[in-house]
């Protein structure tokens, strides 16, 4: 099982420098654990920096 924190998710969603490092873990949903607090943190950041619609799509 893989657990990725909010910084990893944000790197992935924003296409950051380390997005490719996180991609294999995030794209393998069967072995991914995402705590509710991480989903909330990602939602808050994307809503603040982009939009409500983008945040809902990201955490969906």
C-alpha positions in Angstrom: 0.0 0.0 0.0 1.1 3.5 -0.8 0.2 6.6 1.2 0.9 10.0 -0.5 0.6 13.2 1.5 -1.0 16.4 0.2 2.3 17.8 -1.1 2.6 14.8 -3.4 -0.9 15.2 -4.7 -0.3 18.9 -5.3 2.9 18.2 -7.2 1.0 15.8 -9.4 -2.0 18.1 -10.0 0.1 21.2 -10.7 2.7 19.4 -12.9 5.5 20.4 -10.5 9.1 19.3 -10.7 8.5 16.0 -8.9 5.1 15.1 -10.6 6.7 12.3 -12.5 8.1 10.8 -9.3 4.6 10.7 -7.7 2.7 9.6 -10.8 3.3 5.8 -10.5 2.0 5.8 -6.9 -1.0 8.0 -7.6 -2.1 6.2 -10.8 -2.1 2.8 -9.1 -5.4 3.2 -7.3 -5.6 -0.3 -6.0 -2.6 0.2 -3.8 -3.3 3.8 -2.8 -4.4 5.0 0.6 -5.6 8.6 0.9 -6.6 9.9 4.3 -9.5 12.3 4.5 -7.3 15.1 5.8 -5.2 14.9 2.7 -8.2 15.1 0.4 -9.4 18.2 2.4 -6.0 19.9 2.2 -5.7 19.3 -1.5 -9.3 20.6 -2.0 -8.6 23.8 0.0 -5.4 24.5 -1.9 -6.9 24.0 -5.3 -10.0 26.0 -4.4 -7.9 28.9 -3.2 -5.4 28.9 -6.1 -7.7 27.9 -9.0 -11.4 27.5 -8.5 -14.2 25.6 -6.8 -14.9 23.6 -9.9 -11.2 22.6 -10.3 -11.1 21.6 -6.6 -14.1 19.4 -6.9 -12.8 17.7 -10.0 -9.4 17.1 -8.4 -10.8 15.4 -5.2 -13.5 13.6 -7.0 
